Amino acid sequence: MDLSDAHTLGLFLEVYGTLPRAGPGGDEHTGRALGLVPGPTPRTVLDLGCGPAAQTVALAAALPEARILAVDMLPSMAAEANRRFVAAAIDDRVEAVVGDMAAPPVEPGSQDLIWAEGAIYNLGVTEALRTWRPLLAPGGTVGFTEPIWLVDSPPAELRDWWLAEYPALTEEAGVRASIEAASYQTIASFPLPASAWWDEYYEPMQARIAGLKARHPDDPIAAEVVAAAETEIDFFERFSECYSYAFFIVQPTD
Ligand SMILES: C[S@@+](CC[C@H](N)C(=O)[O-])C[C@H]1O[C@@H](n2cnc3c(N)ncnc32)[C@H](O)[C@@H]1O
């Protein structure tokens, strides 16, 4: 799917652009992960690949003194994020901008906490952590989610599909090794339950898929978007015990 094509991106966003979250997660998991961040309460927070920013709003509620900058490469996501910040009356200290997580627009040494739910895969764990290291303030922490295998031997059908989608998919120990390769240590980690995929992601996605089908019955690109989303949901329905996302709370070792 070529998301650089405006028509394709428009159809893609009809499914993925208006979901409560643009990936597996939930406020309770964001809150649990934030509670595992060591040291003083963070006051400067960078949320990379923020999407529609449900987790940014949760972070802001838990950190009432913090200034938060949310970054997404898609203007429509940054706009949706800013709408939510106004609705939550936090726009005096929380802002979304269009930008690249490979070059976040903040000063070196300025961030107490860098957050990336369902987004670090865009750079890869080791490269992202190395890239973000200079941005962290002393004692700073990175919190992120990353897909993991929950079983040693997933069914071949599932493994082949995942490895075509995301060849870097590994088990928790593999993610920990990628963290160490970037000269960080894992402070805490925990997997997300299946409910974190359904409640704010796949259940509302099913309604978006139905809407896209009804609005564009003869569009081959819409059919492609629908097929990809339905395949993803179908795999999770059949094999949710085999994979999930996990949260990782990490700090540099140097
Ligand atoms: C799977 S979504 C997760 C969004 C959000 N964190 C959530 O959990 O709902 C990944 C987001 O990363 C954004 N993204 C992808 N590559 C990026 C990049 N290089 N810089 C900034 N954002 C990026 C996408 O536009 C998308 O909104």
The ligand as a Gaussian input file, in Angstrom:
#p B3LYP/6-31G(d) Opt

LIG

0 1
 C        0.552000       2.715000      15.089000
 S        0.393000       4.445000      15.222000
 C        0.413000       4.705000      17.005000
 C       -0.084000       6.066000      17.372000
 C       -0.263000       6.329000      18.885000
 N        0.996000       6.366000      19.576000
 C       -1.199000       5.318000      19.500000
 O       -0.714000       4.380000      20.170000
 O       -2.413000       5.463000      19.315000
 C        2.015000       5.013000      14.723000
 C        2.082000       6.512000      14.466000
 O        3.452000       6.842000      14.141000
 C        3.432000       7.843000      13.147000
 N        4.757000       7.825000      12.486000
 C        5.252000       6.897000      11.636000
 N        6.523000       7.215000      11.292000
 C        6.835000       8.361000      11.942000
 C        7.981000       9.186000      11.983000
 N        9.099000       8.887000      11.306000
 N        7.947000      10.291000      12.758000
 C        6.832000      10.626000      13.451000
 N        5.701000       9.880000      13.440000
 C        5.697000       8.765000      12.698000
 C        2.263000       7.470000      12.264000
 O        1.803000       8.561000      11.498000
 C        1.236000       6.980000      13.296000
 O        0.395000       8.036000      13.719000

